[in-house]
Amino acid sequence: MAVQETDWRSYLRVGMIAGLIAVSVSLIGMVETFNGRAIIGEYLSLGNLLLYGAIFGGGFVAARQHKGSTASCLAGGLLLGAISGVMLNLLVLAGTPRVAGGDPFLRQYLLNVNNNLLAILLSGLPQPSGSLALLGISSLMGMLGAAIDRVTPRFRRPLLVSLGVVLLVGLLSEVVILAWGVRGLGLLVRRLLFARKGLSLPGAVVLFLIVFALHLAWTAFSPKLKAWTARAPERRRKQLYRGKAAIGIIFLLFLPFFLRTYLTEVVDNVGLYVLMGLGLNIVVGYAGLLDLGYVAFFAIGAYTMGVLTSQADLGIAQMSFWSALPFSVMAAVLAGIILGVPVLRMRGDYLAIVTLGFGEIIRILVLSDALAPFIGGAQGILKIPKAQIGDFRFVTPESLYYLILIGCLIAVFLTWRLRDSRLGRQWMAMREDEDVAEAMGINLVSTKLLAFGIGAAFSGLSGAIFATKLSSIFPHSFNLLISINVLCLIIVGGMGSIPGVVVGALVLVGLPELLREFAEYRLLMYGALLIVMMIARPEGFWPSAVRRRELRGDEEPIPEPSSAAAGD
């Protein structure tokens, strides 16, 4: 079948978009900055991945929209990559110095266009060989992206997952080696899989094959397991779920022994955001109330803990962590109810603006000189004692991990029970349509106040643990960006989904902590990831069943009734 004209136009359009993305990441300095971070030895760097990743992805996206033959699909991918390569070559041409050894022409307008960037784009080759190489690599990436779409569906997903795991492990190779790759089993794994920088080429191939085989095996075994679970009695299914939960808890209990100190510290930060995410998930994901001032409850919990326990002059009672913890949580709950009362009749954008203002009011109050004698003002609160049980103090990241883990497990259990309760169904009905929910007899006042109060409780708990973790708190730790981060992790993970909160926290909090080089590009990454999520997977990485049906209901297969059900 010949490629239709609309298909060629699609390849042309996507090729120009991919080329524009590649040129943009080059102009803002990301390609040069991350070119030193090796992923697979000397063969692939993070800079190369940023440069050609959009072209590869563009080929895959364009091929999914194309229903022609495989040959025409590959030809379209080749054309797409060639268009992107031409755009990159135009950047090279515009940036080439007019005088040998001088600065590039564009450098007087764009500081990131320099000789190092041109050398990366040209693969270190002289002209015109470098331009031909750039055009050839871009065309090849576009064609490979299109070829992935034509792989048998049975193998396509394992192939993409395996590629993703290889890239992720290569990206985090320095962190893995630093954490546990210097002795014992870690040293053996390092020698087998890793090069001096990044994965070794044989290690990347071995890791790819292992993940590919495991994914294929799980794909073949998973339907049988689901069918067996569906046929099992209700009591057996409950036992299976409890067994899976027990295995997960045991794994979490021993996790710090594998992660060591640095990675455990990263997991601690992720856990604090998981606590806040679970609370905001109740407000936004279940009840549909857009809250942009959620950081206020985090700050209230932290400051209440600091004021009640600090051993400095600001300390009121110098209580222990465990004695002050209920007061911190209750203060956050009270603040949630106080916020909820004036916004009972507000919806959508108006509610978001009011809650945003509430968060800013709290930030200004903790910075004000009027309250400085009580909460320290800009100087913050110091000498907050660590949590302690008997003679054991939660000081190290490994010990704090268990304190945060207990809080997260309690929050997960309560959220899970609330989701399936009558109150949870009331929240979801209110999220869909407040007028209909009220007509069905749901008390909107109490339902909204309970959502704000319970959501604030989890944030206050996170703030209390945060205060004892750092032993000091300052106003700049509670800015608007905290609320935005928590809201973003819910969207990326999947609104209304408990596992989605964990996945979102790992993606948006854990990865930036591991990749400090991304610090100045964090907001750009958030924006790009949110755009991609809204287009490719609007329900999130791990959405709830309800959310998945709402957005992809037509794509979900309808299960056939079992023989027992048919007999009934």
Secondary structure, 3 states (H helix, E strand, C coil): CCCCHHHHHHHHHHHHHHHHHHHHHHHCCHHHHCCCCEEECCCEEHHHHHHHHHHHHHHHHHHHCCCCCHHHHHHHHHHHHHHHHHHHHHHHHHHCCCCCCCCCHHHHCCCCCCHHHHHHHCCCCCCCHHHHHHHHHHHHHHHHHHHHHCCCHHHHHHHHHHHHHHHHHHHCHHHHHHHHCCCHHHHHHHHHHECCCEECHHHHHHHHHHHHHHHHHHHHHHHHHHHHHHHCCHHHHHHHHHHHHHHHHHHHHHHHHHHHHHHHHHHHHHHHHHHHHHHHHHHHHHCCCCCCCCHHHHHHHHHHHHHHHCCCCCCCCCCCHHHHHHHHHHHHHHHHHHHHHHHCCCCHHHHHHHHHHHHHHHHHHHHCCCCHHHHCHHHCECCCCCCEECCEECCCHHHHHHHHHHHHHHHHHHHHHHHCCHHHHHHHHHHHCHHHHHHCCCCHHHHHHHHHHHHHHHHHHHHHHHHHHHCCECHHHHCHHHHHHHHHHHHHHCCCCHHHHHHHHHHHHHHHHHCHHHHHHHHHHHHHHHHHHHHHCCCCCCCCHHHHHHHHHHHCCCCCCCHHHHHC
